[in-house]
Amino acid sequence: MDPTVIGTRLASSLIGPLVKKLFAREGPGADLVDKPVRLSALVSFRGERRSLGERELRKLVRELVDRAARETREAPLDAAELAAVADALRRTLLALGDLDLDDMQAVRLGYEALADRLFAEAGGDDLLRLLSYDSTFLYFHLLNSACLHILHFFTQRSAFVARTLVEQSRRLDELIRLTDVLVERLTSRTAQDAVFEQQYARYIATRHSHLTIYGIDLDECREWPLDTAYLSLVATREAEPFAAAGDPLDPAGPERRLPAAPQPVERALAGHERVLLRGVAGSGKTTLVQWLAVTTARQEELTGQLAHLMGRIPFVLPLRTLTRAGAHLPVPGDFLKAVSCPLAGSQPPGWADRVLTAGRGLLLIDGIDEVPEQERARTRRWLADLLAAFPGNLWLVTSRPSAVRDDWLAGDGFTELTLSPMSRENVTVFVRRWHEAAEAEPSLAEALLNAVRTKQDLGRLATNPLMCALICALHRERRGFLPRGRKALYDAALSMLLERRDRERDLAVELDEESQIELLQRLAYWLIRNGRAEMSRSDAVHQLDRLLPSMPYVAAQGSAEEILRHLLVRSGLLREPAVDAVDFVHRTFQDYLGARAAVEERDFDALIAHAHLDQWEDVLRMAVAHARPDERARLLTGLMERGDLEEQYRARLHLLAMACLEHAAKLEPGVREEVERRAGELIPPRHPDVVQKLVDIGPLALELLPGPENVDDDEAAAGVVHTAGLIGGDAALLYLTRYRNHRATIVQEYLSFHWDKFDTETYGDEIVRHLLSSPTATLYLRTPEQLAALRRMGGYNRVDLVGDFGRDLIRECFDETRLETLSLADNSISDLTFLTPYQELRLLYLQSCANLISLAPLKQLPLESLGLMNLPGIQDLDVLYELNLLSTLRLGPAEVTGLASTGIRLENLRHVSLTGDASPAQLRSVVTAFPRMVSLRVLSGTQLDLTPLAAHQHLRRVTTPPDCRLLNADRLPNSIQLNPEP
């Protein structure tokens, strides 16, 4: 039987009726939906819409096979063969309900590939066991023809056609946008530049593609591929103004401050050209710099979410290297030379200047904290000059939290973000990856994870990648037994790295652990005293040479140069990052060893004198850990007395003394009481810096925090709740239960905000359940587990959802008759039609929902307040004209510009809030678009020219950020109050 005969003679009249009956009819109201439809939801022989029974399907398929066999007029098959073909085809078509495909994916596959998927899903070759050669051909061609008609059926469904057009439009718009981005960024590139940039990109992708993984292999230095090692952490912005209950977007209400929702740190530059990223030692700042450099170098792998990196050139500029030995900071043409890039000599003349002039640079400036204090002003001027000369590039500057003041780069438009500690999920992923890379038993990883979850002191240590790596290594080395406390952990780690690495080695230089520590701490303390993160090789040799006469055993092993070479090769703590440069593999080890040297030298006065400097903060803590009880008392008393005398450093020094108590295993009770008393005077915390210092202290700080009965001020109560939430742990949860019935909205919302820091079920029962009776608070949800827990508690009517919560999940969890306030951020949802049944919804907040293309469904909602920020796909802002009840609006910079382009005037709007810097042009647009605006709140920015507001006839209140520089405020009429008291 010629298979082509069947393919050409099988008419639509044979298969069309069967295909139509395979799928359920669309009910009334079928329309554009948020996602393609799963095939299992379309078939008519299963589920609630079942209309085709097993017997009827068997009959339809048998008729199809019989007619097909008759119409071919070839050698006929006998009845048994036809029955076997019909049974195989019926079983195959039933598999439509099991395919993990939606209708759009099926059409993209094509009919032949769909036939192959159905054949495999239904049993594959097992279907052909009873079929002859001719029967097999008949089966396959009937299947192919059926699949062709199935796909034709899909394309005729009105909802499918509409969705397909929308999807194609989105893809085309995205392609056009990305093409425009590339054209704009690459127009200045010469052919010679293009060739060099390819070479440079390959170098960057290779040079930064590995990380050191601590403790994996004690015999050899093991590196971890960045693609495997990189762990996506989150960062938060400083607290944002938050309006009063009743209308969270109403600028007329008293200001509240809540932390912004955490965002993936690698996307920090997506919405900001300039970012200052703060993070503690070992938190992953340098790893992020490497990831951004490698990702940008691999241009062909960039996705739409990383479009801001397309066409850009990464420059990795570690400040510890650039400022080595007081060197002059480089101009762009010397960037590659300054970091010892081997391609520096082959770059085309003027290439770096052309890249930055075209706004194509990604400048990754790592480690402000590693610049000596006396040189930071010079570094600041260098950075400011670069910013002024080359606007339009992307800049990421990293630093430890307290290295520079809050507004150090604010005047240059930098957004400040802070790396958050690793979440439980982060720790779980890291530990399992570490053990996989170490080829360790999976059971060892699970045992460690159980210990981290159940032992609070261990859980507090596992908050950043460095500490997690050390814990993993020690847990494996000690077969599950781990030291308690940070000092004990460092002691064990040093022992592991220094002594066990040399086990069973035939070495020319043999040094015991104590000798190596003595040598290393001399180098570490020299670096600390000189405010350096690196030293020249000659300086290192000089320091060792001075020490050797007092260490005859070590001196007998070789010269200072030979001893240094041994430490570089074998210690695992010292390295040579460039020619004639020596540093520690991580600043944490430098501080720990330097503190030990300072205590041995009895440099207590020097420690106290430098305690206000960020580079000495961890040194002080570790010094208290190394010191004897009387020495600890001397150090802590000195910190308190200096704080008493120097008001500008009082809070910092007194809280540092409190933080040191964690490491003071034995201390005179009177000294401890004085430390706690002085720290208590700073509580309740009213400034973010004080909050962070208390968090650094850990559970000890919980003992200082007052209960609700001793706090009269709602803002103060919110501060202590925020502090306890950030500290985390069982003790913090017990403390927070005392505030769960507090009546202040801001306190309730801070309680909700920290849900993701604790076990979902426990915190839900102990805290969140008590918030559900609040008439004003908003609940903040970050995970599907929280959403499921809330659903079990009966739901709520005011929620803030950050993350990719789908339409169906939202519909399942929230009652259409109750939901009043909804915020969606970082969501991939593409259509808002699913919200139209929520006829009690009064406030809607949309932020960073990149796939949204239309606001049209909002016309069917009774919205009174609306927030639109960072919605690049929205083109129909004129829909706002039809929202007759809308009186309050919050807009991002792009949305202000987009609204101005429509030319509409919104007469109903009374209260307007703006996020991001507001230029005079944007303020003029606001004045024009909102002629009856009563209040305006500008939520962020460093400078604001108020001139455009002077002529507004109805404006009565203007609120700006506390540190914002205001220009031409004197031009405002007396009818406009500027930053009135709440």
N, C-alpha and C positions, 0 to 999 in steps of 0.2 A: 504494500500500500504506500503510495507516494505521499509523504507528509505535506507537500505543498498543495496537494489537491484539497486536503481538509482545510488548510489555512485559507484558501481562496474561496471555497464553496460554502463555508460555514457562515450563514447569513445572520445579520443582527436580529432577525425575527426569532432565531432559535435561542440566543443567549440573553438578549435584552430583557424579556419578561422575567427570566430567572434572577438576573442581577437586581432588578427593581424590588423583587420580593425578598432578596437577601438582606436588604437594609430597611430600617424603620422609616416611616414617613415623618417629615419634619412637621412639628406642630405649629400652631399660629405663633407669630412673634419671633420666628427664627431670624437672627440678625447678626451683625458683626459681634464676634465674641473675642475674649481676651487672648485665647490660645487656640491652636488647631485642635480638632476633635479626635479623640482616640477611636480607633476602629471598633474596639470592643463596645463603645457607647453607641455605635451606629447600627450594628447588626440587629436583625429582627428575630433571631432565634435564641436570645438569652436576655436576662435582665427584666426590668419592670416594663419595657416596651415590647415584650415578646409577642410576635404576631405570626410567626412561621414555625409550625410544629415539625418535629422530627419526621413524622410520616409524610407530611406534605413536601418537605425538602427532598426526601428520598424519591418521591414520585416525580418531582420536577427534574431532578438530575437524571433519572432513568429515561424520561421522555426526551431530554436533550441528547443523551447518548444514542438512543435508538434512532432519532431523526437524523443525527449527524452521520451515523453509519449508513442509513438508507440513502441519503443525498449524495454520498461520495461515489456510489455506483462502482466501487472497487470490490476486490475479493471480500465477501461478507464475513463478519465474525459471528461465531455461534452465540447462542443465548448465554451460555456460561461466561464466555469472554466479555460480552457486553455488560453482564451483571457485575463482573469484577472491575471493569473500568468505571461503572457508575458508583460502585462502593468506594473506590479509591478517590474519585473526584468529589464525592460527598464528604468524605473525611477531610479532604484537603480544604474545601470551602468552609467547613466548620472551624478550621484553624484561623479564619479571619478574626474570630473573637479572642484569640490568644496572642496575636501579634502585638509586640510592643512598639506600635507605630501610630501616628496620627494621619489624618487624610492628606495633609500637605506633604508629609514625608513620603507617603506612598506614591504620590504623583511625581515627586522628585526622583524616586527610584526608577520609574518606568515599568511598563507591564511585564517585561521579561524578568527583571530583578525581583519584582513583587511575586511573580510565579515561583521563582527559586526560593524566596523566603517562606512562602506558604507550603511548598513541597517539604522543606526542611522541618518546619514547625509541626507538620502533620505526621511525620515519621520517616521521611526520606525514602531510602531504598526499600524499607519494609513495606511501603505501599505497592511496590512492583513485584512482590514475590509471586503473585498468582497471575501476572500479566505476561502474555506472549510478546514477541517483538512488535507485531502490528498493534496489539492492544496498548502497548506502551506509547507508541507514536500517537495513537488516538487520544490517550489520556493527556499527554503533554500539550498537544495542540488545542484540545478543548480547554485546558487550564490556561494556556497563554491567551486564548481568545477571551475567556472569561475575565482575566485580569485586565485586558485591554478595555473591555466594556465597564469593568468596575471603576477604572480610573476616569473613563469618560463620564460615568455617573457622578463621581466626585466633582469634576470640573463644572457640572451643570447645577450643582447645589448653590443657591444664591449666596449663602453665608461663606461658602468656600471661595467663590469668585471674589467677593468683597475682601475677605481676608488676604487672598493672594495679591490683590491690587495694593492693599495697604502694605503688605510685607515687601512687595517689589518696590514700592515707593520709598519705604524706609531704607532698603538696601541701596537703592539708587542715590538717595539723598546722602547717605553715609559715605558712599563711594565718591560722590562729587565733593563732599566736604573734605574728606581725607586727601583727595587729589588736589583741591585748592590749597590745603595746608602745605602739602609737599611742594607744589609749584611756588607758593609764596616764600617758603624757606630755602628753596634751592636755586632761585633765580640768580643769585650772586656767585654761584659756585663755578669755577673754571674747570676745564677738563683735567688739568694738572691737580687741582684740589680734589676732584672726585676720585682720582686714582689713589692719592695719598690717604684720603679718608677711608677708603676700603681697607687699606693696609693698617691704618691706625685702629679701625674698628676690630679687626681680627686680633690685633695686639691686646686691646682692652678686654675683649671677650675671653682671651686666654689668661692674661695676667691676673685678672680678678675673679677667676672662675672657681677658686677653691678657698676653703676656710680651714684653719687649724682646729682639729677636734681634740680637746684636752682629755688625756688619759686613755685613749683608745688603744694605743700601742706603746708600751713603755720602752721598747727596744728601738723603734724607728719613729720618726716624725710622720704621723699619718695626717693627710689632708682630706677634707670632706668636700665633694663636689657641691658647688653653690646651689645648683638646681635641686639637689636633695636636701641640703642643709637649711636653705632659707625658710624661715618660719614667718608667716605674715602676722605681725603684731599690730596693735592699734595705738592711735595717738588721740589725745583730747586737746581741745582749746581751753583757754581760760573761761571762766563762767561768763555767760551772756545775760543781758538784762531779760527778766521774765516778768510779764505783767501780772496784775492781780487776778484773783479769782473772779469768775463770772465772765471774763473776756480776756483770755491770755494774750491776745494781740493788741489790747487797748492801751495805747501809750499814755492815756490819762491816768491809768492805775498806778499804784505805788510799785516801784521797781523791785524785782526779785532777781537773784542771780543763781542760776543752775549751770552746772558744767554742760558743755556741748556734748552731743552724742559722739561716742568714739567713732573713728573712721580708720580704715586700713591705712597704715602709715605710708605704704608705697604709692597711694593715690593722693598724698598730701599736696603734690605739685600740680594736680589736675585742676584745682580751682584757685591756686595761688601761685604767682610768679616768684615770690620770695618767702621762704620759710626758715625760721629759726627753730630747730628741733632740740629739745632738752631731754636728757635721759641719764640715769645713774650709770656708774661704771659697769660694763658687762651687759647693758640692756639691749644691745644690738644696733647702736648708731652706725658704727663702721661697717657692719654687715649690710645695713640698708644702703649705705653709700656704694658698696661693691655691687649690690643687686641692681641698683639704678644704673650704674655704669655699664654693667654687662647687658642688661635689658635694652638700654638705649643703643648699644653697639650692635645688637642683633635686630636691626631694623626690620628684617623680613618677618619677624615673629610678633611684631607689635599688633595689638588688637585695638578695637575702637575705644576701650576704656583708657588705653595708654596713648591715645592719639596726640596728646600734648608732647610726647617724646619723639614723634615722627620728624625726621629730617634734622634732628639735633645731634650735636657732638658733645660727648661727655669729657669733662676735665676733672680728674680726681686730684684734689689739692689738700693733702694732709698737712695741717699747720705745724705739727711737730717737726716735719721735714723742712718746710719752707723757712721756719725761724731758727733752724739749727745754727748754733754759735753766733746768734745775732745777725744772720745773713739778711741782705736786703730782700724784701718781698718782691716777687717777679711781676713784670708786665706781661701781658698775654703772649707776646712772642717768645718769652722765656719759660712759659708754663711747663713744657715738656722737659726742658733741660733741668729745671728746678726739682723735678720729681724723678730724675735719672731715667727718663724714658729713652730707650735705645734708638727711637725714631726721631729724636729731636733734631739731629743734623740733616735729615732728609725732608723735613717739612718745607713746602714751598714758601718763599719769602712773603711775609705779610699774611700768611694763611690764618693764623689765630685771630688776627685783627678783623679779617673779612668775615670769619665765622661769627664773632661777637657783634660786629656792626650789623650783620643781617639778622640778629636776634636768634641765632641757631644754637647758642651754647647752653649746656647744662653744667653749671659750675657747682661741684660738690666739695664744699670747704669743711673739712672734718677736724674737729677738736679745738674750739676756742679755748677750752679749759687747759689745753696743753701748751698754750702760749704763756710765758712768764708774765706775772701781773704787771710788771713795769713796761712790757712791750705791747699790751693789749690796746692801748690808745693808738699806737702806730699801726697795729693791725686794723683797727676800726677805720682809720683814715685811708688806708690802702683799699679796703673794701668799699668805702664811700666813693673813692675816686673811680673805681671800676664800675660801680653802679651808675654814676653820672655819665661816664664815657660810653657805656654800652648798655643802654636800656633795652628792655624787651626780651632778655634772656631769662632762663630759669635758674634760681639760686637756692641751694640748700646749705645751711650752716648748722653744724652740730656742736653741742656743748653739754657739759654736766649741768645739773639744775641751777646751782648757785654761782656758777663761774662769772656770769655777767648779770647786771640788774635787769629787771623786767622790761624796761624801755630802751635797752641798749641799742637795738636796731629798729625800734618802732618808728622813729622819724624817717626811715628809709622805706617804709611800707612793708616791713616783714611781718608775717603772721607767725605767732608763737604757738608751737605745739609741744606737748609733753608725751613721751613714750609711756604707755601704761604698763604696769607689771604684767607678766605672763598670766593668762587665765588658766583655769583648770584644764580646759581643752588644749591650750598651747603646751602646757607641761606634759600632758599625755602624749601628744604627737611628738614632742621633742624626745622624751624618754624612749619611746618605741623606735624612733629613727636612730637614736644613738646606739641602742643595743643591736639594731640591725646592721649598722655600719661597723660595729665592733664584733659582729658575728657571735654575739652572746646569746645565751638561752633566752627565748621569749618569756619563760617563767620568771627569770630574773627581773625583767622589765616590769612584769605585773606585780611582783613582790615589792619592788621599789615604789611603784605608783600607789599601792595600798598603804605603804608607810607614809608617803607624802600626804595622803588624804586623811590618815588617822592620827598622825603625830603633828601637833600644831607647830612646834618649834622647827621641825623639818620643813613643813609647808611654808613657813615664813621665809626660809632661806631660798626655796626654789621659786624665785620670782623673776629671774632673768636667765638668758642662755648660758652665760659663763658659770653661774652657780649651779645650774642644772647639770652642766657637763661635768663639773667637779664632783657633784653628788653621785652621778651615774658611775664615774670612774672609781670613786672610793667604795661605793656599794658593791661593785664587781670585785675590786681588789680585796675587800675585807669580807667577802662572802656574805653580804647582807647586814653586817654590823657597821653602823655609822656613828661618828662622833656627834656630840650635841653642842650646838653653839657655833658661831661664826669663827672664832679663834681656833677652836679645836678642829674645825673643818679645814681651815687654812694650814694648820700644823700637819694634819694628816696628808693633805694634798702635796705639801712641800716634801714630806718624807717619801711619798710615793714617787714624785718626779725626780728627786735628787738621789736617793739611795737605790731604789729598785731598778732604775734605768741602767745602772752599772753592774748589776748582778751577773755573774758568770761572764764577765768581759775581760779580755786581755788588753789592758790599757797602759800607755806609757806614763800617764799621770793618774794616780789613784788618790782620790780625796774622799774622806768620809762625809757624812751628811752635815755634821756640825761645822766642819771646816768650810764647806761650800756655803753654808748659810752665813758664816762670818764674813766671807769674801763678798757675797752678793749684797748683804745689808750695807756694807761700806759703800758700794756703788749706788745703791738705792738712796741712801741718805744724802750722798753728794748731789744727786739729781734733785731731791726735794729741797735741799737748802738753796740750790741755785735756780729753783723754779723751772727746771727743765724736764722734758720727757725723753730726750735723747742726749747722749754725750759723745764726744769724739773718741776714737779708739785710743789716741794718745792720752787723753784725760783718764780713761779707764785704766790704762797700763800704769799711769802715774799713781793713781789711788791704790792699786794693788801693790805696787812697788814699795810704797810707804808702809803698807801693812805687813809685808812678808817678814821683816826682821822680828816681829813679835809672834810669828807663827813658823817656828823652825821646821816642823814636819812638812808644812806646805812648801816652804822655801827649798827644801831638799828635793822636791818633785820637779822643779824647773824654774825658769825665769818668770817674771810677771807677764811677759808676752805669751809664754807657753801656758801659764795658768789661765789667762783670759781666753785663749783658744779652746782650752778644755771646757771652760764654763759655757762658751758659745755653742760648742758641739754637743756636750753631754748633759748640761744641767736641765734643759727643757724650759728654763725660765728666762734666759738671756738670749738675745739674737742680734744679728747684724743686718738691719733693714736696708742699708746702702753702704757704699764704700766709705770707710772711715767713720762709721756711725754705729753706736751700740745703744740698745734700749731693752726694756723688759717686754716679754710677750704680752703682758697686760698690765695696765696701771694699778690694778688691784694688788698684784704681787709686789710692785714697787712700794706702795704705801705701807703694806704689811711689814715688809722687811725694813724699810726706812724707820718705821715706828719702833721696831725692836732695837735698832741701832741708837735712836735718840734716847731711849730709856737706859740702855747700857752706858751711854755717855753722860747720863743724868742732865740732859739738856731740857729740863722742865721749864725754865724761864723762856727759852727759845720757842718751845711748843706753845706756851701760853701767849707769847707775843705775836705769834703767827696764826692764832686760832680763828681770827676773823676772815682769813683767806680761804677760798674754796679748796685750793690745792692742799691745804693742811687739815681739812675737816676729817677725812677718813684716817689720816695719820694720828690725829688726837684720839679717835675712838680706839684704834688698835694699840696706841701707847698705853691707854688705861687698861686694856686687856693684858699687855705684857708686864705692866708695873706690879710691884709689891704693894700690899695694902697701904703702908705709910706714903708711898710714892703716889698712889692713886688719890689719896686724900690731899696731897700737895697740889696735884694737877687740878682736881675739881675745885678746890678752894680758890686757886689762882684764877680759874675761869669765872667763878662767881664774883670775885672781888674786882676783876677787870670789867665785868659787865656792869657792876654797880657804879663804877667810875665813868664809863664811856657809854653814854646814852645811845649813840648811834648804833652801837653793836650789842646793846643789852639783850634784846630778845634772842639774837643769834647765839650769843655766848651762853646764856642761861639755858636755852633749849639744847645746845650742844652738850652741856654738862649733864642734862637729863638723859640725853641719848646715850651718853657714856655709861650710865648705870647698868645698862644691859650687859656690859662686859666687865663689871666690877663684882666678881664673885664674892669677894670679902672686902668690906668697907666699914669704917667707923660709923655707927648709927647716926651720930649727930651730923656728920657730913652729908649722909644720904638725906636726912630730913631737911637740911638747908637747901640742898639741890631741888628737892621736890617742892619746897615752899616757894622758891623763886620761880620755878616753872609754872606753878599753880597761879601766880599772879598774871600770867599771860593767857589764862583760860577763863572764859570760853574764847576760842580763837576767832578773830574778826578780820584776818587777812590771809590770803592764800599761802603766803610764805610760812606763816605760823602753822597753818593746817598741815602743810607738807612736812615741817620739822617734827610735828607731833606724830605724823604717820611714820616717819623714819625711826622714831623712838620705839614704835611697836606697841605690843599689849601693855607695857608699863604705863603708857600714856592713858589707857582706859581708866586707870585708877585715879587719875587727876580730873577726868571729865565729870562735870556735875550732872545730877539727875534733873528731870524736868521740874521738880518742885523747887529747885534752886536757881532756875533760869527764868527771868521775867520777860526777856526780849526774844521775840520770835526769830530774829536774824541770828542771835547768839545760839538759840536752840538748834537752828538749822546748821550752824557751824560745827557744833559738837556731833550732831548726827552724821554730817558729812565726814568728819574726821574718823569716827568709829567705823563708818562704812568702808572707808579706804583702808583702814587697818585690817579689817576682816578677821575671820576665825570664830571659834565657838564663843570666846569671851566677848567679842564685839557683838555677836548676835544676842547674847544674853543682855548686854547693855542696851541694845537698840529696842528690845521689847519694852523697856521702860518708857519709850517715846511713841509707841504705836497708837496710843489714844490721844496724842497731842492734837489740839484743834487747829493749829496753824497750817494753812495750805502748803507753805514753803517747806515745813518740816515733813509733812506727809509725802511730798513729792521727792524730797531727798531720800526718804525711806524707800520709796519705790525705785528711785534711780539706781540704788545699789543692790537690787535684787540679783543681778547677774554675778555679784561677787561671792555669793553663797550657794549652798545646795538649793536647787529650785524648789523641791517639795517642802523642805524644812522651813525655808524662809517664807514660802507662800503661806504655810499654815501659821507660823508664829508672827509674821508681820503683815503681809499683803492682805490677808483675809480681814484684818482689822481696819484696813484703809477703804474697804469697799462701801462703807456707809458714809464716806465723806461726800458732802454735796458739791465740793469745788475742786478736789485734787485730780491731777492727771496721772495715770499709771504709765510707766516707761517700760516697754518690753523689747528685748533684744534677741530672744531665741524662741524657736518653735516650742521648746519645752515649757517656757514661761506662758506662752499663749495657751497651750494645752492645760496647764495648771489653772490658769484664769478661767478657762471654760468650765472646768470641773467645779470651780467655786461659784459658778452662776453668771460669769461675765461681768462687764462693767460698761459705763457709758462714756468715759473719757479716756482715750488711750493714745499713746505715742509709740509707733512701731518703727524701729530702725532695723533694716535688713530686708531680705528678699522674701517677704510674706506674700504668698500668692492670693489671687482673687478668691479662690474656693475656700482657702483656709480662713480668710477674713470673714467671708459670708457665713461659714459654719460657726464661728466663735462669737459673733456679735449680733444681737437681736435688732432687727430692722426698726422696731418700735422704741428702742432705748438709746441707741448710739447718738450722742450729741456732739462729741469732739473727736476728731481723728487726725493724726499726723502720720504721714508716710515719708520715710527718708531712705535713700540708698536702695530703692526698690526697682525691679525690672519690669514692673507692671506697665502695660502699653495702652490700656483703654480703661476709662473710668465709668463705663456704662453700668458695671456691677454695683455702683454706689446709688443708683437712682431709686431703689426701693427704700433707702434710708431717709425717710421724710422728717425725721427729728434732728437730722444733722445740721448743726448751726455753724460749726467751725471746722474748716478743713485746711490742713497744712501740708504742702507738697514740696519736697526738697530732694534734689539729686535723683530724680526719676527720669533717667536719660531716654527711656523708650516712649514716654508719653508724647503724643502728637496732637492731641486735641482736648480743649476744655469744654467742648459742646455739651457733654452729659451734665455738666454742672448747672445748666439752665433749668434742669428738672428738680434741683435741690433748693431748700429754703435757707441758703447760706447767708449768714450775717457777717462772718469773719473768714478771711481767706489769706493764706500765705503761699507765695509762688517764688521759689528760689532755685536757681541752677537747673532749669528745665530747657535744655537746648533744642528739643524737638517741637516745642509749642510754637505754633505760628498764628493761632487764632485768639490772641489776647483781646480782640474786640468783643469776644463773648462776654467780657466783664460788663459791657454796656447793658446786657440783658439780665443781669443779676440784680433785680430791683430791691431786694432786701439787704444787699451788701452795704455795710457802713464802715468796716474796718479791713484794711489791706496791708499786707507786708510783701515787699518786692525785693528781689536781688538786683544787682546792677544791670545784668542783661535784660531782665524783665522790664526795668524802667525804660531802657532804650527801645525795647520792642513795643512797649505801650505807646511811647512817643511817636513811633513810626505809623501807628494806626490813625493818629489825629483825633481820637475820640476824647470827649470830656465826660467825666463821671461825676455827675451832680450829687449823687447820693453819698459818696464817700466822705466820712467825717474824720477818721483816724487813719493815718498812714505811717508805716514803719519802713525804713530802708536798711538793708544789710550791705556791708561792704562800704568802701570809700565813696562818698557822694561828691561828684564834681559839680562845679557851677552849672554846666550844661544839664546835668541830671536834675539838679534842683529847679532849673527853669522848666524842665519837662514836667516835674511834679506840680509846680505852680499852675501850669497850663492844664494838665490833665485833671486836677482835683480843685476846681474853683471854689468849692464850699468846704474845703478841708479845715478842720478846727485845730487838730493837733498833729504834729510831725515828730517822729522819733527817729534819729539816726543812730543805729545800734553799734557801729564800729567806724574806725577811721582815726587818723592822727591829725588831720587838719580839715577845716570846713569854712568855706567862704559863705557867709550868711546873706550877702547882698541880694541874691534873687528872691529871697523870702520877704523883703521889706514891703513890696507892693501888694502882697496878698491881703485881700480885704477881710477874710473871715478867719484867718489863722490867729490862734490865741496862745498856743503853747508849743515850744520847741525844746526837745530834750536831746542832748548829745552825750557821748562817752565822757567819763570824768577827766581823762588825760588828753582830750582832743583840743588842739589849738584852734581857737575861734577867730576868724577874720571879719572885720566890719560889723561887729555886733552892735556898734553904736548907731548903725543905720536902721536897726529895727525900731518900729514905732512902739510907743508905750503900751499899746494894746496887745503886744506879743510878749508873753513871759518866757524868758530864756532859763531853762533848767530850774523850774520852780520846785520848792520843797514839796515832798509828797504829803 
